Structures are given as structure tokens and as C-alpha cells.
Amino acid sequence: MSQALKDRTKKFAIDVWYLCSKIPQTREFNNYVNQLLRCSSSVAANYRAAMRAKSNADFIYKLKIVEEEADESQFFLEILEKISSKQDLRLEIERLIKESDELIAIVVASLKTARSKIKD
């Protein structure tokens, strides 16, 4: 699972980059786009870091960051969905919101499993 999720989080970051390259470069959009680029790439980078964790506690800590960054990505995608007037962009944003939601669900389940190992 870890390689598949590693690839999936990287694809998420790249797909967000492609989306952001299509968004108009205006003062109004730039702040959201910059934030979205940072947090979406952080999902992939921190998942890679979690795979190299030194302990279960370190793994949980790093995976929590992945969860937070995926949620933040979803937040900025939702904002862009509301303010975007282009239908083709909104369809891609909707797909990425769904992907971020799925990534969050996977990470939350992984966190639950990791936490149960600490309690055992």
C-alpha cells in the first residue's frame, strides 16, 4: 500500500499543479493558488517522510501532517470551485476535491491502525 499511496499523493500534487497553471494569474487568485500549490505538494512530501519514520510515534506525527495538508488542500480547492467561472476548471476541481477526500480517509484509517499498535 505504501508505494501505491506514495504514487497517488505525488499524482495529486502534480494534478493540482496542472490545475493551477490554468487558473488566471490575477492578484485575487494568486494567494489561493500559491497556498494550494504549497499544501498539495506537502501532502506528497510528508507522506514520503512518514514512510521513512524512525518509530511508530514518528510515523503518526508525520501522517497527521499529511492529513492536515490534504484537508488544507481541500479547503483551497473548495474556495476555487466557488469562485471559478470556467466549467472545465470546476469539473477538474471537483475531481481533485474527491481525491483529497479519499486521501484524507485513507490517512485517517492509517492513523487509527497505527494508534492501535501503540496501545497494544
LINRA-V318478 format. One record per residue. N is the residue number from 0. PHI is phi in degrees with one decimal (999 if undefined). PSI is psi in radians with two decimals (999 if undefined). Layout:
n=N phi=PHI psi=PSI
n=N phi=PHI psi=PSI
This chain:
n=0 phi=999 psi=-0.61
n=1 phi=-63.7 psi=-0.69
n=2 phi=-68.3 psi=-0.70
n=3 phi=-62.8 psi=-0.75
n=4 phi=-71.9 psi=-0.59
n=5 phi=-60.0 psi=-0.80
n=6 phi=-66.3 psi=-0.69
n=7 phi=-67.3 psi=-0.72
n=8 phi=-68.6 psi=-0.62
n=9 phi=-66.3 psi=-0.76
n=10 phi=-61.6 psi=-0.68
n=11 phi=-58.5 psi=-0.83
n=12 phi=-61.6 psi=-0.75
n=13 phi=-67.9 psi=-0.75
n=14 phi=-61.9 psi=-0.68
n=15 phi=-64.9 psi=-0.70
n=16 phi=-59.0 psi=-0.82
n=17 phi=-61.2 psi=-0.73
n=18 phi=-59.1 psi=-0.86
n=19 phi=-62.7 psi=-0.52
n=20 phi=-68.7 psi=-0.29
n=21 phi=-96.6 psi=-0.14
n=22 phi=-83.3 psi=2.40
n=23 phi=-55.1 psi=2.45
n=24 phi=-91.0 psi=1.55
n=25 phi=-127.1 psi=2.83
n=26 phi=-56.5 psi=-0.66
n=27 phi=-67.2 psi=-0.73
n=28 phi=-81.0 psi=-0.54
n=29 phi=-56.5 psi=-0.70
n=30 phi=-62.8 psi=-0.81
n=31 phi=-65.4 psi=-0.75
n=32 phi=-62.4 psi=-0.80
n=33 phi=-61.7 psi=-0.76
n=34 phi=-62.9 psi=-0.77
n=35 phi=-63.8 psi=-0.72
n=36 phi=-61.5 psi=-0.74
n=37 phi=-64.9 psi=-0.89
n=38 phi=-72.8 psi=-0.59
n=39 phi=-68.8 psi=-0.66
n=40 phi=-72.0 psi=-0.49
n=41 phi=-67.5 psi=-0.52
n=42 phi=-56.7 psi=-0.91
n=43 phi=-68.0 psi=-0.77
n=44 phi=-64.2 psi=-0.73
n=45 phi=-75.6 psi=-0.49
n=46 phi=-66.2 psi=-0.72
n=47 phi=-59.4 psi=-0.74
n=48 phi=-63.7 psi=-0.68
n=49 phi=-62.5 psi=-0.62
n=50 phi=-67.3 psi=-0.29
n=51 phi=-107.4 psi=0.29
n=52 phi=-58.0 psi=2.55
n=53 phi=-84.5 psi=-0.34
n=54 phi=-154.4 psi=2.98
n=55 phi=-63.4 psi=-0.68
n=56 phi=-64.9 psi=-0.71
n=57 phi=-64.1 psi=-0.72
n=58 phi=-59.3 psi=-0.83
n=59 phi=-61.6 psi=-0.79
n=60 phi=-57.4 psi=-0.84
n=61 phi=-70.0 psi=-0.63
n=62 phi=-68.7 psi=-0.57
n=63 phi=-61.4 psi=-0.65
n=64 phi=-64.4 psi=-0.73
n=65 phi=-58.6 psi=-0.81
n=66 phi=-59.2 psi=-0.81
n=67 phi=-63.7 psi=-0.74
n=68 phi=-69.7 psi=-0.62
n=69 phi=-66.5 psi=-0.70
n=70 phi=-66.0 psi=-0.71
n=71 phi=-64.8 psi=-0.70
n=72 phi=-58.6 psi=-0.78
n=73 phi=-61.9 psi=-0.71
n=74 phi=-57.5 psi=-0.88
n=75 phi=-69.1 psi=-0.58
n=76 phi=-63.4 psi=-0.72
n=77 phi=-63.6 psi=-0.70
n=78 phi=-63.1 psi=-0.83
n=79 phi=-62.6 psi=-0.61
n=80 phi=-61.8 psi=-0.73
n=81 phi=-70.0 psi=-0.59
n=82 phi=-98.8 psi=-0.17
n=83 phi=-79.1 psi=2.34
n=84 phi=-99.6 psi=-0.14
n=85 phi=-90.5 psi=2.14
n=86 phi=-61.8 psi=-0.73
n=87 phi=-63.7 psi=-0.64
n=88 phi=-67.7 psi=-0.73
n=89 phi=-63.4 psi=-0.64
n=90 phi=-64.4 psi=-0.73
n=91 phi=-68.1 psi=-0.69
n=92 phi=-62.2 psi=-0.77
n=93 phi=-59.0 psi=-0.73
n=94 phi=-63.0 psi=-0.73
n=95 phi=-71.3 psi=-0.56
n=96 phi=-63.2 psi=-0.77
n=97 phi=-61.9 psi=-0.74
n=98 phi=-64.6 psi=-0.74
n=99 phi=-63.9 psi=-0.66
n=100 phi=-62.5 psi=-0.75
n=101 phi=-66.6 psi=-0.71
n=102 phi=-62.4 psi=-0.74
n=103 phi=-60.3 psi=-0.78
n=104 phi=-61.4 psi=-0.73
n=105 phi=-64.1 psi=-0.78
n=106 phi=-65.8 psi=-0.74
n=107 phi=-61.3 psi=-0.74
n=108 phi=-64.1 psi=-0.70
n=109 phi=-64.8 psi=-0.70
n=110 phi=-63.0 psi=-0.73
n=111 phi=-61.1 psi=-0.77
n=112 phi=-64.1 psi=-0.80
n=113 phi=-63.0 psi=-0.70
n=114 phi=-66.1 psi=-0.64
n=115 phi=-66.2 psi=-0.51
n=116 phi=-69.4 psi=-0.58
n=117 phi=-69.6 psi=-0.65
n=118 phi=-74.7 psi=-0.42
n=119 phi=-71.4 psi=999
